[in-house]
Amino acid sequence: MATKESTGMVEKRGRSLWLTHALMIFGVLIVFFPIWLAFVASTVTQQEITQPPMPLLPGGEFFANYSKALTSGVNVPVLTMLINSLIMAIGIAVGKIIISLLSAFAIVYFKFPGRTVFFWLIFITLMLPVEVRIVPTYEVIAGFGLLNTYSGLIFPLIASATATFLFRQFFMTIPDELTEAARLDGARPMRFFIDIVVPMSRTNIAALFVILFIYGWNQYLWPLLITTDPEMNTIVMGIKQMFPSGDDVADWPVIMATSILAMVPPVVIVVSMQKLFIRGLVDSEK
């Protein structure tokens, strides 16, 4: 009797597992299908796209279309815009992590009057995104002469209350015995920070880097506001500028090739840091 019940449970578990995988595969196909269409459109001619039915298999114009996309654009080559976006995204991610690490370390490990008040003042800035403070921020950047510069693209976006909060919560889980041992060994605060706190935070740093890199890569409003020089355009701006206005005809293969190229760096970052990213989100013993 027990054997039959066990067999029935195994069969039910096998069916539920099969159903779960089928639903996951179906969901992946739904998400992937538009990306596949964009890739196919980037490998065919303009005529093949505009005349239905649209092909579902890649064409023979892959190298021609991607070469044209990388070396041309509306005002500047796509390769230049990709480099601008890469510098901006890395600068924002690294800047946010460094500032958040230092501010969280100061709040947790240094006793000074009003440190709780300062923490909540930092946390309240979550209600003031860049879109809300964009006019005074623009005035400050313009006053310092940072328009059309990488510094102007990066510095106004490197403060992060969310990252500070997450690092603070993690630092509070570090045992006090470890802090006391470092103090007895003569380690100064910054030595303790560099040799112990930062290595212990590596999975958190990796998880935040992935999220913050994508955040910086997808920025549109701020770069659009402070860059008037086409050489400083980002890839998100470039894609928007490629769409025709009025009676102009869009070069859809090049636009689709540019869109695919714009997805490559974030995908590479996510795939290369996947293990650390997942550990940083779910591992309780970091």
C-alpha positions as CSV (number, residue, x, y, z in Angstrom):
1,M,0.0,0.0,0.0
2,A,2.8,2.4,0.9
3,T,4.5,1.5,-2.3
4,K,1.5,2.5,-4.4
5,E,1.1,5.8,-2.5
6,S,4.8,6.6,-3.0
7,T,4.5,5.8,-6.7
8,G,1.4,8.0,-7.0
9,M,3.2,10.9,-5.3
10,V,6.2,10.5,-7.6
11,E,3.9,10.5,-10.7
12,K,2.1,13.6,-9.4
13,R,5.4,15.3,-8.7
14,G,6.7,14.4,-12.2
15,R,3.6,15.8,-13.8
16,S,3.8,19.0,-11.9
17,L,7.5,19.3,-12.7
18,W,6.8,18.8,-16.4
19,L,4.0,21.3,-16.3
20,T,6.2,23.9,-14.6
21,H,9.0,23.4,-17.2
22,A,6.4,23.7,-20.0
23,L,5.1,27.0,-18.6
24,M,8.6,28.3,-18.2
25,I,9.5,27.4,-21.7
26,F,6.3,29.0,-23.0
27,G,7.0,32.2,-21.1
28,V,10.6,32.3,-22.4
29,L,9.4,31.9,-26.0
30,I,6.9,34.8,-25.5
31,V,9.7,37.1,-24.2
32,F,12.3,35.9,-26.7
33,F,10.1,36.1,-29.9
34,P,10.2,39.9,-30.3
35,I,13.9,39.9,-29.8
36,W,14.2,37.2,-32.4
37,L,12.1,39.2,-34.8
38,A,14.4,42.3,-34.2
39,F,17.5,40.1,-34.9
40,V,16.0,38.7,-38.1
41,A,15.0,42.3,-39.2
42,S,18.6,43.3,-38.7
43,T,19.9,40.7,-41.2
44,V,17.6,41.3,-44.1
45,T,17.1,44.1,-46.6
46,Q,14.7,47.1,-46.3
47,Q,12.5,45.6,-49.0
48,E,12.1,42.3,-47.2
49,I,10.9,44.1,-44.0
50,T,8.4,46.4,-45.7
51,Q,6.9,43.7,-48.0
52,P,4.8,41.2,-46.0
53,P,5.1,38.6,-44.9
54,M,8.1,39.4,-42.8
55,P,10.7,36.6,-42.8
56,L,11.2,34.5,-39.6
57,L,14.7,33.3,-40.5
58,P,17.9,35.4,-40.7
59,G,18.9,36.8,-44.0
60,G,22.2,37.4,-45.7
61,E,22.7,41.1,-44.9
62,F,24.1,40.5,-41.3
63,F,27.6,41.9,-41.8
64,A,26.4,44.7,-44.1
65,N,23.8,46.0,-41.8
66,Y,25.8,45.7,-38.6
67,S,28.9,47.3,-40.2
68,K,26.6,50.2,-41.4
69,A,25.2,50.5,-37.9
70,L,28.6,50.6,-36.2
71,T,30.1,53.1,-38.6
72,S,27.1,55.4,-39.2
73,G,24.1,56.9,-37.4
74,V,21.9,59.9,-37.5
75,N,24.6,62.3,-36.3
76,V,27.4,60.1,-35.0
77,P,28.5,56.4,-35.4
78,V,26.7,53.9,-33.2
79,L,30.1,52.7,-31.9
80,T,30.8,56.1,-30.4
81,M,27.4,56.1,-28.7
82,L,28.0,52.6,-27.3
83,I,31.3,53.7,-25.8
84,N,29.6,56.8,-24.3
85,S,26.9,54.6,-22.7
86,L,29.4,52.1,-21.5
87,I,31.5,54.8,-19.8
88,M,28.4,56.4,-18.3
89,A,26.9,53.1,-17.0
90,I,30.2,51.9,-15.4
91,G,30.8,55.3,-13.9
92,I,27.4,55.5,-12.3
93,A,27.5,51.9,-11.0
94,V,31.0,52.2,-9.6
95,G,30.3,55.7,-8.1
96,K,27.1,54.6,-6.5
97,I,28.7,51.6,-4.9
98,I,31.8,53.5,-3.6
99,I,29.7,56.3,-2.1
100,S,27.1,53.9,-0.6
101,L,29.8,51.7,0.9
102,L,31.5,54.6,2.6
103,S,28.3,56.2,3.8
104,A,26.9,53.0,5.2
105,F,30.3,52.2,6.9
106,A,30.3,55.6,8.6
107,I,26.7,55.3,9.8
108,V,27.2,51.8,11.2
109,Y,30.7,51.9,12.7
110,F,31.2,55.6,13.7
111,K,29.3,57.0,16.7
112,F,28.6,60.7,16.1
113,P,25.6,62.9,17.1
114,G,22.6,62.6,14.8
115,R,23.9,59.6,12.8
116,T,20.3,58.2,12.7
117,V,19.0,61.5,11.5
118,F,21.6,61.6,8.8
119,F,20.7,58.1,7.7
120,W,17.0,59.0,7.4
121,L,17.8,62.2,5.5
122,I,19.7,60.0,3.0
123,F,16.8,57.6,2.9
124,I,14.3,60.4,2.3
125,T,16.1,61.3,-0.9
126,L,14.4,58.3,-2.5
127,M,11.4,60.6,-2.8
128,L,13.5,63.0,-4.9
129,P,14.5,61.3,-8.1
130,V,16.5,63.1,-10.7
131,E,13.3,64.0,-12.7
132,V,12.1,66.0,-9.7
133,R,15.4,67.9,-9.1
134,I,16.4,68.1,-12.7
135,V,16.3,71.9,-13.0
136,P,18.5,72.8,-10.1
137,T,20.8,69.9,-10.9
138,Y,21.2,71.2,-14.5
139,E,22.0,74.7,-13.2
140,V,24.7,73.3,-10.9
141,I,26.2,71.2,-13.7
142,A,26.1,74.1,-16.1
143,G,27.7,76.4,-13.5
144,F,30.6,74.0,-13.1
145,G,31.0,73.8,-16.9
146,L,30.3,70.1,-17.1
147,L,27.8,70.1,-20.0
148,N,28.8,67.7,-22.7
149,T,31.2,65.8,-20.5
150,Y,31.4,62.4,-18.9
151,S,31.6,64.0,-15.5
152,G,28.3,65.8,-16.1
153,L,26.7,62.5,-17.2
154,I,27.9,60.6,-14.2
155,F,28.2,62.8,-11.1
156,P,24.6,63.8,-10.6
157,L,23.5,60.2,-10.6
158,I,26.0,58.5,-8.4
159,A,24.3,59.0,-5.0
160,S,22.1,56.1,-4.1
161,A,19.9,55.9,-0.9
162,T,18.8,52.4,-1.8
163,A,22.4,51.0,-2.0
164,T,23.3,52.8,1.2
165,F,20.4,51.2,3.0
166,L,21.2,47.7,1.7
167,F,24.9,48.0,2.7
168,R,23.9,49.4,6.1
169,Q,21.6,46.4,6.7
170,F,24.4,44.0,5.8
171,F,27.0,45.7,7.9
172,M,24.7,45.5,10.9
173,T,24.8,41.7,10.5
174,I,28.6,41.5,10.8
175,P,29.4,40.1,14.3
176,D,30.8,42.6,16.8
177,E,33.4,40.0,17.8
178,L,35.0,40.5,14.3
179,T,35.1,44.3,14.9
180,E,36.7,43.9,18.3
181,A,39.3,41.4,17.0
182,A,40.3,43.8,14.3
183,R,40.6,46.6,16.8
184,L,42.7,44.5,19.1
185,D,45.0,43.6,16.2
186,G,45.6,47.4,15.7
187,A,43.6,47.7,12.5
188,R,42.5,51.3,11.9
189,P,38.9,51.9,10.6
190,M,39.9,52.2,6.9
191,R,42.1,49.1,7.1
192,F,39.2,47.2,8.7
193,F,36.9,48.6,5.9
194,I,39.3,47.6,3.1
195,D,40.5,44.2,4.4
196,I,37.4,42.8,6.0
197,V,34.2,44.7,5.3
198,V,34.6,45.1,1.5
199,P,35.6,41.4,0.8
200,M,32.6,40.3,2.9
201,S,30.4,42.5,0.8
202,R,31.5,41.2,-2.6
203,T,28.3,39.4,-3.5
204,N,26.2,42.4,-2.5
205,I,28.5,44.6,-4.6
206,A,28.2,42.3,-7.6
207,A,24.4,42.2,-7.3
208,L,24.1,46.0,-7.0
209,F,26.6,46.5,-9.8
210,V,24.4,44.5,-12.2
211,I,21.3,46.5,-11.3
212,L,23.1,49.9,-11.3
213,F,24.8,49.2,-14.6
214,I,21.5,48.6,-16.3
215,Y,20.0,51.6,-14.6
216,G,22.9,53.8,-16.0
217,W,22.7,52.2,-19.4
218,N,19.0,52.9,-19.8
219,Q,19.3,56.6,-18.8
220,Y,17.6,58.8,-21.4
221,L,16.2,62.1,-19.9
222,W,19.4,63.3,-18.2
223,P,21.8,62.7,-21.1
224,L,19.2,64.2,-23.5
225,L,19.2,67.4,-21.3
226,I,22.9,68.0,-20.8
227,T,24.4,66.8,-24.1
228,T,24.1,69.1,-27.1
229,D,27.3,67.7,-28.8
230,P,26.3,64.7,-30.9
231,E,29.7,63.1,-30.0
232,M,28.4,62.7,-26.4
233,N,25.1,61.0,-27.4
234,T,24.3,57.7,-25.7
235,I,22.9,54.7,-27.4
236,V,19.4,55.1,-26.0
237,M,19.4,58.6,-27.5
238,G,20.8,57.4,-30.8
239,I,18.0,54.8,-31.2
240,K,15.3,57.4,-30.7
241,Q,17.0,59.8,-33.2
242,M,17.0,57.1,-35.8
243,F,13.3,57.0,-36.1
244,P,12.1,59.2,-39.0
245,S,10.2,62.4,-38.7
246,G,7.8,63.7,-41.3
247,D,8.0,61.9,-44.7
248,D,11.5,60.4,-44.1
249,V,11.9,56.7,-44.6
250,A,13.3,54.7,-41.7
251,D,16.3,52.4,-42.4
252,W,14.7,49.5,-40.4
253,P,17.6,47.0,-40.8
254,V,20.1,49.5,-39.3
255,I,17.7,50.5,-36.6
256,M,17.1,46.9,-35.6
257,A,20.9,46.2,-35.7
258,T,21.5,49.2,-33.4
259,S,18.8,47.9,-31.0
260,I,20.4,44.5,-30.9
261,L,23.9,46.0,-30.3
262,A,22.4,48.1,-27.5
263,M,21.3,44.9,-25.7
264,V,24.6,43.2,-25.9
265,P,26.5,45.0,-23.0
266,P,23.8,44.6,-20.4
267,V,23.4,40.9,-21.4
268,V,27.1,40.3,-21.1
269,I,27.2,41.9,-17.7
270,V,24.2,39.8,-16.4
271,V,25.5,36.6,-17.8
272,S,29.1,37.0,-16.6
273,M,28.0,38.0,-13.1
274,Q,25.0,35.7,-12.8
275,K,26.3,33.5,-10.0
276,L,27.5,36.4,-7.9
277,F,24.3,38.3,-8.7
278,I,22.0,35.4,-7.5
279,R,24.2,34.9,-4.4
280,G,24.0,38.5,-3.5
281,L,20.2,38.5,-3.6
282,V,19.5,35.1,-1.9
283,D,22.5,34.0,0.1
284,S,22.1,34.7,3.8
285,E,25.7,33.9,4.6
286,K,27.6,36.3,2.5
